[in-house]
Amino acid sequence: MSHSLPTRAEVARESTWDLESIFATPESWEAALAAADAAIPSIAAFAGGLSDPETLSDYFAAAEKLQVQVSHIGVYAHLGFATDTSNTDAAARTDRAMGLATRFGAATAFAEPELLALGVETLTPWAQRTEAHPRLAAYAHYFERLSRRAPYIRSGEVEQVLTMAGDAFRSAARVHGILCDADLTFAPAEGGHEIGQSTIGSLLTDADRAVRESAWKGYADAHLAHKNSLAQCLATGVKQNVFTARVRGYESALHASLTPNFIPLSVFDNLIATFQKHLPTWHRYWGLRKRVLGLEKLAPWDIKAPLTQGKTEVPYAQSVQWIAEGMAPLGEEYVAAMVRGATQERWVDWAVNRGKRMGAFSSGTVGTHPYIMMSYNDDVFSLSTLAHELGHSMHSYYSRKSQPTHYAGYGLFVAEVASNFNQALTRAYLLEKFADNKELLIGVIEEAMSNFHRYFLVMPTLARFEREIHERVWNGQALTAKSLTERMAELFAEAFGPDVALEGEDWQRVGSTWMQFSTHLYSNFYVYQYATGISGAHALAERVLREGPPAAEAYLGFLKAGGSLYPLDALKNAGVDLSSPDPVEAAFATMASYVDRLEGLV
């Protein structure tokens, strides 16, 4: 029996997001792009005049207004393409939107070097003299951040060149994404199941081992068939990171990622060290799985095999309800806005269709509601993904609602705390709600371990890999498909331990994991933040459950802060210190408690 994917045109409207709330038609998008493009020279005209505080105020107002317009154009194009990567019109809009963003960035590249030439000793008093310069009062923290970034900001001309190169520098990631999302051909899994980016997750949790094995192998083999092309894409992306780091004067690509976001390098080092220290907890879990499944050794396709006979069906509407009940400690306003977005306002594109890109994400910008892309498969894993992305979206909802445009955004370091917080709070609710339902309880714990597997095993392993390949390029060494795949397999073998078999061709298939991330490994040192995020999230969720409304208010204050505080300061205000390894240690203790509980159930 064939299980083929529907085309984008065949999915139900209610399972798609409402892009018409940004632009009613592609024609209105075209008009907006033309208008924004025509306005760019007016922003560049401010160059040389920022030494006057009133002119600077006018510049900020004009630049931010146009930035919002450019962002609307980009979000609409990106979202339209993400759900159907075979749509050439959508691909063209995405490319044109990126070009517009690059031209806007180049037009504003003069500003920060010009402000730094004035000096923070000039800018700070302007922000403090609220009666004389009221419009600049909101920029005090921005000026402080700018002064800390000063050693790595180049001249106006160099900044403009770097910005203009940005569109071309994204080519490697775009080629990787197009190849994997639109052009890869997957052999059907056992039973005729079509493998796609929107179905691979559900196939790897199928009760039928033959389905899991054929899906896992077919997915990896399709990537391996293009290993040399994908290796060149990744090598190019790494070279671009190294080039930018050197031009700006950073000590390494890792330094270039963490320092502008005000994260000490010790945070990364502490995470990797703590992860390696606690690998025995993972090895204990794999041993438990091996025993329950009755296998001599686990194969990679058994990592998410169901441990019970039945599989609990969780329709989309049921997920929204359970997530809402789980998030109740944050109050009625939070829950009502979240449910309204997930249902009435169509924030979520949860359809499963051919050509949909891999993974899940939350998007949107100032002046739009949040948008979530995922492929919903009627199970507890999809419930968890929805909770995760709703955490991102509610972070954006509160940040954009509470902050001016220049603070409405926030960094990935805090973003991954908000997303994982929703999962942690929802999971705690389900573990209590279904304490007497053994099958569902096991399913929730399996989901928890699957989530920890992605964020507390895969992502730290990728972070170790990412550091090594950047160091190789920094030192003038080459990256090849063979070296990348071999090193990736070695790192996973260490993480999996002795109870997971990586034999024969499966060694190469596990080693292909780096090929399966077309966004994360092209965003300079993105992946480690999943592991710090899940650590901070569990600490804050446990605090809310333990302390109630005061802790909930502190957490909501963190969501509302957006980019108005340094990331570590915003998290400390909410109740967790991620400059210390203690939250990572505590998160491993939480994971170990899930293993303990599972041992008592199976």
ZAMARGU-4260 file (C-alpha; in steps of 0.2 Angstrom, whole numbers, plus 5000, padded with zeros to 4 digits):
<rodrens>
0) 5000/5000/5000 | 5007/5017/4995 | 5007/5031/5008 | 5011/5046/4997 | 5012/5064/5002
5) 4999/5077/4996 | 5005/5092/4986 | 5003/5109/4994 | 4988/5113/4984 | 4979/5098/4992
10) 4981/5102/5010 | 4966/5109/5020 | 4966/5128/5022 | 4964/5127/5041 | 4980/5118/5043
15) 4990/5132/5035 | 4995/5149/5041 | 4987/5166/5036 | 5000/5175/5025 | 4986/5186/5018
20) 4987/5195/5035 | 5004/5202/5029 | 5000/5205/5010 | 4984/5201/5003 | 4991/5195/4986
25) 5008/5193/4978 | 5004/5209/4968 | 5003/5219/4984 | 5019/5211/4990 | 5027/5217/4973
30) 5021/5235/4976 | 5028/5235/4994 | 5045/5229/4988 | 5045/5242/4975 | 5041/5256/4987
35) 5054/5250/5000 | 5067/5249/4987 | 5063/5267/4982 | 5064/5273/5000 | 5082/5266/5003
40) 5091/5281/4996 | 5082/5292/5009 | 5090/5282/5023 | 5108/5283/5015 | 5106/5302/5014
45) 5108/5303/5033 | 5126/5299/5032 | 5137/5312/5039 | 5123/5320/5049 | 5122/5310/5065
50) 5132/5322/5075 | 5116/5332/5078 | 5105/5323/5091 | 5089/5328/5082 | 5095/5322/5065
55) 5100/5306/5074 | 5082/5304/5081 | 5075/5307/5064 | 5087/5294/5057 | 5082/5281/5070
60) 5064/5284/5066 | 5065/5283/5047 | 5077/5268/5047 | 5066/5258/5059 | 5050/5262/5049
65) 5059/5255/5033 | 5066/5241/5042 | 5049/5235/5047 | 5043/5236/5029 | 5058/5226/5023
70) 5055/5213/5037 | 5037/5211/5031 | 5043/5208/5013 | 5056/5196/5019 | 5044/5186/5031
75) 5031/5184/5018 | 5043/5178/5005 | 5052/5166/5017 | 5036/5158/5024 | 5029/5156/5006
80) 5044/5146/5001 | 5047/5136/5017 | 5030/5127/5014 | 5034/5122/4996 | 5052/5123/4991
85) 5048/5117/4974 | 5038/5133/4970 | 5049/5143/4959 | 5039/5159/4961 | 5041/5158/4980
90) 5059/5154/4978 | 5061/5170/4967 | 5052/5181/4980 | 5064/5174/4993 | 5079/5178/4983
95) 5073/5196/4979 | 5068/5199/4997 | 5086/5194/5003 | 5092/5206/4990 | 5081/5220/4996
100) 5087/5217/5014 | 5105/5217/5008 | 5103/5234/5000 | 5094/5241/5015 | 5108/5235/5026
105) 5121/5242/5015 | 5112/5259/5016 | 5113/5259/5035 | 5130/5252/5037 | 5137/5270/5039
110) 5128/5272/5055 | 5137/5262/5069 | 5154/5268/5063 | 5148/5286/5063 | 5141/5284/5080
115) 5157/5276/5087 | 5167/5291/5080 | 5156/5302/5090 | 5160/5292/5106 | 5150/5284/5119
120) 5154/5299/5130 | 5144/5310/5118 | 5130/5297/5115 | 5126/5293/5133 | 5122/5310/5139
125) 5111/5312/5124 | 5101/5297/5130 | 5101/5303/5148 | 5095/5321/5144 | 5077/5316/5142
130) 5070/5334/5142 | 5082/5340/5128 | 5082/5324/5118 | 5066/5314/5123 | 5067/5302/5107
135) 5084/5296/5111 | 5080/5291/5129 | 5075/5273/5124 | 5093/5271/5116 | 5103/5271/5131
140) 5105/5252/5132 | 5108/5252/5113 | 5123/5264/5115 | 5130/5254/5129 | 5130/5238/5118
145) 5137/5247/5104 | 5152/5253/5114 | 5155/5235/5120 | 5155/5230/5102 | 5166/5244/5096
150) 5183/5234/5094 | 5175/5223/5081 | 5166/5236/5071 | 5175/5242/5055 | 5174/5258/5045
155) 5159/5263/5036 | 5166/5257/5019 | 5171/5240/5026 | 5154/5238/5035 | 5145/5242/5019
160) 5155/5229/5009 | 5152/5216/5023 | 5134/5219/5022 | 5133/5219/5003 | 5142/5202/5004
165) 5129/5195/5015 | 5117/5190/5001 | 5131/5180/4992 | 5137/5173/5008 | 5120/5165/5011
170) 5121/5155/4995 | 5130/5140/5002 | 5116/5138/5015 | 5102/5141/5002 | 5110/5128/4990
175) 5111/5115/5004 | 5093/5119/5009 | 5086/5118/4991 | 5095/5101/4988 | 5089/5093/5004
180) 5071/5100/5004 | 5067/5100/4986 | 5078/5090/4975 | 5083/5074/4985 | 5075/5058/4980
185) 5071/5046/4994 | 5067/5028/4991 | 5050/5023/4999 | 5051/5016/5016 | 5044/4998/5019
190) 5026/4997/5016 | 5026/5011/5003 | 5028/5025/5015 | 5035/5041/5006 | 5050/5048/5014
195) 5050/5067/5015 | 5056/5081/5027 | 5039/5082/5034 | 5037/5063/5037 | 5054/5057/5042
200) 5051/5060/5061 | 5035/5050/5062 | 5043/5036/5052 | 5057/5034/5064 | 5045/5032/5078
205) 5035/5019/5069 | 5031/5003/5079 | 5036/4992/5064 | 5055/4990/5065 | 5056/4987/5046
210) 5048/5004/5043 | 5060/5013/5054 | 5076/5004/5047 | 5071/5007/5029 | 5066/5025/5033
215) 5082/5029/5042 | 5093/5021/5029 | 5084/5029/5015 | 5085/5046/5022 | 5103/5045/5026
220) 5107/5037/5009 | 5099/5051/4999 | 5110/5063/5008 | 5126/5052/5006 | 5122/5052/4987
225) 5127/5070/4987 | 5140/5070/5000 | 5153/5079/4990 | 5142/5093/4985 | 5135/5095/5003
230) 5153/5095/5009 | 5158/5109/4998 | 5142/5119/5004 | 5147/5117/5022 | 5165/5120/5019
235) 5160/5137/5010 | 5149/5141/5025 | 5163/5138/5037 | 5175/5148/5027 | 5163/5163/5026
240) 5162/5162/5045 | 5181/5162/5047 | 5183/5176/5034 | 5170/5187/5043 | 5178/5183/5060
245) 5196/5188/5054 | 5190/5204/5045 | 5182/5210/5061 | 5197/5205/5072 | 5190/5191/5082
250) 5201/5177/5090 | 5190/5163/5082 | 5174/5160/5073 | 5167/5154/5090 | 5173/5171/5098
255) 5164/5180/5083 | 5148/5171/5088 | 5147/5173/5106 | 5156/5190/5109 | 5143/5201/5100
260) 5129/5192/5109 | 5138/5196/5126 | 5140/5177/5130 | 5157/5173/5138 | 5167/5159/5130
265) 5166/5149/5146 | 5148/5146/5144 | 5152/5136/5128 | 5166/5127/5137 | 5156/5123/5152
270) 5142/5115/5142 | 5154/5104/5132 | 5163/5098/5148 | 5147/5095/5157 | 5140/5085/5142
275) 5155/5074/5141 | 5155/5071/5160 | 5137/5065/5159 | 5138/5054/5144 | 5136/5038/5156
280) 5118/5044/5159 | 5115/5042/5140 | 5123/5025/5140 | 5112/5020/5154 | 5097/5025/5144
285) 5102/5016/5128 | 5105/5000/5139 | 5087/5002/5146 | 5080/5003/5128 | 5090/4988/5122
290) 5083/4978/5136 | 5065/4983/5134 | 5065/4981/5115 | 5073/4964/5117 | 5088/4967/5106
295) 5106/4962/5108 | 5111/4980/5103 | 5101/4995/5098 | 5103/5000/5080 | 5102/5019/5076
300) 5084/5017/5070 | 5079/5010/5087 | 5083/5026/5096 | 5065/5032/5095 | 5056/5015/5094
305) 5040/5015/5104 | 5042/5005/5121 | 5023/5001/5122 | 5012/4991/5110 | 5000/5005/5107
310) 5003/5023/5100 | 4992/5037/5108 | 4984/5047/5094 | 4985/5066/5098 | 4976/5076/5086
315) 4981/5095/5083 | 4966/5101/5093 | 4970/5090/5108 | 4988/5096/5108 | 4983/5114/5109
320) 4971/5110/5123 | 4984/5100/5133 | 4998/5114/5130 | 4986/5127/5136 | 4982/5117/5152
325) 5001/5115/5155 | 5004/5133/5152 | 4991/5138/5165 | 5003/5144/5178 | 5008/5158/5167
330) 4990/5165/5168 | 4975/5168/5158 | 4982/5182/5147 | 4996/5171/5141 | 4985/5155/5138
335) 4971/5165/5129 | 4983/5173/5117 | 4992/5157/5113 | 4976/5147/5110 | 4969/5161/5099
340) 4985/5161/5089 | 4986/5142/5087 | 4967/5141/5082 | 4958/5156/5076 | 4972/5167/5070
345) 4981/5153/5061 | 4998/5156/5067 | 5003/5138/5064 | 5006/5129/5047 | 5005/5111/5053
350) 5000/5103/5036 | 5011/5088/5030 | 5015/5090/5011 | 5027/5087/4998 | 5041/5100/4996
355) 5039/5107/5014 | 5056/5111/5021 | 5064/5101/5035 | 5061/5104/5054 | 5051/5117/5062
360) 5053/5136/5066 | 5044/5151/5073 | 5045/5167/5063 | 5036/5184/5060 | 5042/5202/5064
365) 5036/5219/5071 | 5018/5222/5065 | 5014/5204/5061 | 5008/5190/5072 | 5020/5176/5075
370) 5021/5161/5062 | 5025/5143/5066 | 5030/5130/5053 | 5030/5112/5057 | 5023/5095/5051
375) 5010/5089/5063 | 5009/5070/5064 | 4996/5066/5077 | 5007/5060/5091 | 5015/5066/5107
380) 5031/5071/5098 | 5022/5083/5087 | 5013/5090/5103 | 5030/5093/5110 | 5036/5102/5094
385) 5021/5113/5094 | 5024/5118/5112 | 5042/5122/5108 | 5037/5133/5093 | 5023/5141/5103
390) 5036/5146/5116 | 5046/5155/5103 | 5030/5163/5097 | 5024/5169/5114 | 5041/5176/5117
395) 5040/5186/5101 | 5022/5191/5105 | 5026/5198/5122 | 5043/5206/5116 | 5035/5215/5101
400) 5020/5220/5112 | 5031/5227/5126 | 5047/5235/5117 | 5050/5248/5104 | 5056/5242/5087
405) 5075/5242/5091 | 5072/5231/5107 | 5058/5220/5100 | 5071/5207/5094 | 5081/5195/5105
410) 5095/5183/5103 | 5095/5164/5100 | 5103/5162/5118 | 5087/5168/5126 | 5075/5161/5112
415) 5079/5143/5116 | 5075/5145/5134 | 5058/5152/5130 | 5054/5137/5118 | 5061/5124/5129
420) 5051/5131/5144 | 5035/5128/5136 | 5040/5110/5133 | 5046/5108/5151 | 5030/5115/5158
425) 5018/5105/5147 | 5028/5089/5150 | 5027/5092/5169 | 5008/5094/5167 | 5006/5078/5157
430) 5016/5068/5168 | 5005/5072/5183 | 4989/5071/5173 | 4992/5054/5166 | 5001/5047/5181
435) 4989/5032/5181 | 4989/5029/5163 | 5005/5018/5161 | 5005/5018/5142 | 5003/5037/5140
440) 5015/5040/5154 | 5028/5030/5145 | 5024/5039/5129 | 5027/5056/5138 | 5043/5050/5145
445) 5049/5044/5128 | 5045/5061/5121 | 5055/5069/5135 | 5070/5058/5131 | 5068/5061/5112
450) 5068/5080/5116 | 5083/5078/5127 | 5091/5067/5114 | 5090/5081/5101 | 5095/5095/5112
455) 5106/5087/5125 | 5115/5074/5114 | 5114/5079/5095 | 5116/5097/5098 | 5131/5096/5110
460) 5139/5083/5098 | 5136/5095/5083 | 5143/5109/5093 | 5159/5099/5096 | 5160/5095/5078
465) 5157/5113/5073 | 5171/5120/5084 | 5183/5107/5076 | 5179/5111/5058 | 5180/5129/5061
470) 5197/5127/5069 | 5203/5116/5054 | 5198/5130/5042 | 5205/5143/5053 | 5222/5134/5053
475) 5221/5131/5034 | 5215/5113/5033 | 5203/5106/5021 | 5186/5100/5024 | 5180/5085/5013
480) 5165/5074/5013 | 5176/5059/5020 | 5184/5069/5034 | 5167/5077/5039 | 5158/5061/5039
485) 5171/5051/5048 | 5173/5064/5062 | 5154/5065/5064 | 5153/5046/5066 | 5167/5046/5079
490) 5158/5059/5090 | 5142/5050/5089 | 5150/5034/5093 | 5156/5042/5109 | 5139/5049/5113
495) 5130/5033/5110 | 5142/5021/5119 | 5143/5003/5118 | 5125/4998/5117 | 5121/5007/5100
500) 5128/4997/5085 | 5137/5008/5072 | 5142/4994/5060 | 5146/4993/5041 | 5137/5006/5031
505) 5128/5012/5046 | 5144/5021/5052 | 5143/5032/5036 | 5125/5034/5038 | 5127/5041/5056
510) 5141/5051/5050 | 5130/5059/5037 | 5121/5069/5051 | 5130/5085/5047 | 5122/5084/5030
515) 5104/5084/5038 | 5105/5101/5045 | 5104/5115/5032 | 5101/5129/5043 | 5109/5126/5060
520) 5127/5123/5054 | 5126/5138/5043 | 5122/5149/5058 | 5139/5152/5066 | 5138/5142/5082
525) 5119/5141/5084 | 5117/5123/5090 | 5125/5124/5107 | 5111/5136/5112 | 5099/5122/5112
530) 5108/5114/5126 | 5110/5129/5136 | 5092/5134/5132 | 5085/5117/5138 | 5095/5119/5154
535) 5089/5137/5158 | 5071/5132/5153 | 5070/5117/5165 | 5077/5128/5179 | 5064/5141/5176
540) 5049/5129/5174 | 5054/5121/5190 | 5054/5138/5199 | 5037/5142/5192 | 5030/5126/5198
545) 5038/5127/5215 | 5035/5146/5218 | 5019/5150/5209 | 5014/5168/5203 | 5029/5177/5209
550) 5040/5166/5198 | 5028/5166/5184 | 5028/5185/5184 | 5047/5185/5183 | 5047/5174/5169
555) 5034/5185/5159 | 5045/5199/5163 | 5059/5190/5154 | 5048/5187/5139 | 5043/5205/5139
560) 5061/5211/5140 | 5066/5207/5122 | 5083/5214/5118 | 5082/5228/5131 | 5094/5218/5143
565) 5109/5208/5140 | 5104/5190/5138 | 5112/5183/5154 | 5105/5198/5164 | 5087/5195/5157
570) 5089/5176/5163 | 5096/5181/5180 | 5081/5192/5183 | 5070/5177/5179 | 5079/5166/5191
575) 5093/5156/5182 | 5111/5160/5180 | 5118/5152/5164 | 5135/5159/5166 | 5137/5144/5178
580) 5137/5126/5173 | 5125/5122/5188 | 5109/5123/5177 | 5117/5111/5164 | 5121/5099/5179
585) 5103/5101/5185 | 5096/5097/5168 | 5106/5081/5167 | 5099/5077/5184 | 5081/5080/5177
590) 5085/5069/5162 | 5092/5055/5174 | 5076/5056/5184 | 5066/5052/5168 | 5077/5037/5165
595) 5074/5031/5183 | 5055/5033/5181 | 5055/5024/5165 | 5065/5010/5173 | 5051/5008/5185
600) 5038/5007/5172 | 5045/4995/5159
</rodrens>
